[in-house]
Amino acid sequence: MNKKIIPEILNRKSSVCFSSESISLEEIDLLIEATKWAPSSRNMQPWKVIFVSKKHDNYKNVLDSLSDSNQIWAKNAEIFAIFSISDDKNLKRKFLDIGFCGQNMMLQAESLGIASHPMGGWNEELVKRAVSIPDNNHVVFVLALGKKGNLNKLDADLKIRESKDRVRDHNRNNFNFSNWDLN
Ligand SMILES: Cc1cc2nc3c(=O)[nH]c(=O)nc-3n(C[C@H](O)[C@H](O)[C@H](O)COP(=O)(O)O)c2cc1C
């Protein structure tokens, strides 16, 4: 078959290898633009994304809100993007919408040579306090972003982690063709 999966899908990974090189404002604009084109229920685009740069004093507060195991590698990311939704109606759909928007950002990042890593491991109260997200909102995930780094500069443990093959269930048990007409 000549048709191929688009490389951004295949090459994106939850990376722990970031460089200290800066992401440009033009690149940030492209990340935002990609995010905006995600589908959402009734096109409500319910996501709110707060960007925190390493150069800002508040970076440390966001870093401290992450689980210890995430801090080990996330401290090298240049940017944290905090994805949240308001807690009113259509909550389930909003959770789905913001997932699509995060995936768009990660794939666009991949095409720009920007490494990304979504996280669910953080303290909700601390992350909200750090970036003034109201109590009645949900932080859905935090995305670490940074230009792709040099594997050889990583500590041994992170180097092993970054080099590991990504694995997927290839037996297709999640996909059901019993209602498919093969003739
Ligand atoms: C909602 C969500 C939460 C996640 N939370 C964490 C996390 O707290 N720490 C972490 O290291 N990885 C986290 N990950 C990354 C997953 O472990 C990763 O996507 C998965 O192992 C597949 O690897 P890949 O993204 O490299 O393909 C999270 C991913 C998602 C989608």
The ligand as a Gaussian input file, in Angstrom:
#p B3LYP/6-31G(d) Opt

LIG

0 1
 C       -4.476000      12.382000      29.790000
 C       -3.031000      11.959000      29.815000
 C       -2.324000      12.033000      31.011000
 C       -0.977000      11.679000      31.036000
 N       -0.273000      11.860000      32.202000
 C        1.062000      11.641000      32.200000
 C        1.825000      11.964000      33.346000
 O        1.321000      12.491000      34.358000
 N        3.157000      11.696000      33.307000
 C        3.763000      11.149000      32.211000
 O        4.971000      10.960000      32.244000
 N        3.051000      10.861000      31.111000
 C        1.730000      11.093000      31.064000
 N        1.011000      10.859000      29.922000
 C        1.690000      10.329000      28.731000
 C        1.335000       8.867000      28.477000
 O        2.000000       8.064000      29.413000
 C        1.732000       8.528000      27.019000
 O        0.927000       9.274000      26.138000
 C        1.588000       7.051000      26.718000
 O        2.466000       6.282000      27.481000
 C        1.852000       6.757000      25.246000
 O        3.133000       7.191000      24.882000
 P        3.360000       8.238000      23.691000
 O        2.574000       9.494000      24.013000
 O        4.838000       8.489000      23.659000
 O        2.858000       7.605000      22.440000
 C       -0.335000      11.197000      29.868000
 C       -1.069000      11.109000      28.676000
 C       -2.378000      11.502000      28.642000
 C       -3.124000      11.443000      27.327000

